[in-house]
Amino acid sequence: MKAITGNRLGDGAVIYLSPEGGWTLRLSEAALFEKEAAAEALKACEARETEIVGPYLMDAEEGGVASGQKHLRESIRAAGPTIRVEPWIAPDDSASRSASSDSAS
């Protein structure tokens, strides 16, 4: 099976084509295609250049599991970088807020 992935134009987030034709941040929610249908869907996504950068086909299995020769690369892309720097995900800074309020007292 194939999924379509690329990067969102606005912020570079890894996105996947959803079954509804929109985009999702989760591989587990991606639409899966057989070979011929995947090629047609990719062609349609390539025309959506105001939404996605560099769309391509990747091997995937039901349940959002990357497969094939590049499964490690795709697993890292799906989970995010090995260093958390995503501007679209707010860090949980409750521990630092708690520490700063303790030191202020």
C-alpha positions in Angstrom: 0.0 0.0 0.0 1.1 3.6 -0.6 0.4 6.8 1.3 1.1 10.3 0.0 3.3 12.6 2.1 5.1 15.9 1.9 5.6 19.0 3.9 2.9 21.7 4.5 3.8 24.9 2.7 3.1 27.3 5.5 5.3 25.7 8.3 7.0 22.7 6.9 5.1 20.2 9.0 5.0 16.6 7.7 1.5 15.9 6.3 -0.3 13.0 4.8 -3.2 12.9 2.4 -6.4 11.9 4.3 -9.2 9.7 2.9 -11.4 12.9 2.7 -8.8 14.6 0.4 -7.5 17.0 3.1 -4.3 16.8 5.1 -3.5 15.1 8.4 -0.4 15.2 10.6 -0.9 11.5 11.5 0.3 8.7 9.3 -2.4 6.5 11.1 -5.1 8.8 9.5 -3.6 8.7 6.0 -5.4 7.4 2.9 -3.8 4.2 1.6 -3.7 3.4 -2.1 -3.0 0.5 -4.4 -0.2 1.1 -7.0 -2.3 2.6 -9.9 -4.6 4.7 -7.7 -1.6 6.0 -5.8 0.1 7.3 -9.0 -3.2 9.2 -9.9 -3.6 10.6 -6.4 0.0 11.8 -6.4 -0.4 13.6 -9.6 -3.5 15.4 -8.2 -1.5 16.3 -5.1 1.4 17.7 -7.1 -1.1 20.2 -8.6 -1.9 21.5 -5.0 1.3 23.5 -4.8 -0.2 26.1 -2.6 -0.7 23.5 0.1 2.1 21.0 0.0 5.8 20.9 -0.9 7.5 17.9 -2.5 4.6 15.3 -2.3 5.7 11.7 -2.9 4.5 8.2 -2.4 5.7 6.2 0.6 5.1 2.5 1.6 2.7 2.2 4.5 0.5 -0.4 6.1 -2.9 -0.2 7.8 -2.7 1.4 11.2 -0.1 4.0 10.3 3.0 1.9 10.0 5.7 2.9 7.6 7.1 0.0 5.6 9.4 -0.8 2.7 13.1 0.0 2.3 12.8 3.6 3.7 10.6 2.6 6.7 13.1 4.1 9.2 13.2 7.4 7.5 9.4 7.6 7.3 9.0 6.5 10.9 11.3 9.4 12.0 9.4 11.8 9.7 6.1 10.6 11.2 7.3 11.0 14.8 9.0 14.3 14.1 12.6 15.3 14.4 14.8 13.6 16.9 15.2 17.1 18.5 11.8 18.7 19.3 11.7 22.1 17.7 8.3 22.2 16.0 6.9 25.7 16.1 3.4 24.3 15.6 3.5 22.2 18.8 3.7 24.1 22.1 6.1 22.5 24.5 4.8 21.4 27.9 6.5 24.0 30.1 4.5 23.4 33.2 7.6 22.1 35.0 9.6 25.3 34.2 6.6 27.5 35.2 6.4 25.7 38.5 10.2 26.0 39.1 10.1 29.8 38.3 7.1 30.4 40.6 9.0 28.5 43.4 12.1 30.6 42.9 10.0 33.9 42.9 8.6 33.2 46.4 
